[in-house]
Amino acid sequence: MKNLFEPGAVQEVMTRIEQLKPSSQRQWGKMDVAQMMAHCSAALEMASGKLVAKRTLLGRIVGPRVRHVLRSCHKINRTF
């Protein structure tokens, strides 16, 4: 599986991006080229830590409870 830590994969992605034009036909989904590029850049910025999303109210309420459940499950799995 290719990943962006391999120079060959990075070059392939860069070549494909350079070939995009505003008039390029979409290959899947409903996004045009500009929307797709914005979507990909936002995902990469979040992955690299340049963009940190704010927690929503639901995340503040549910997050600690889920974290507690996951920690307790992790402790149970360690005993086996």
Beta strands, then each sheet from edge to edge (+ up, - down):
end
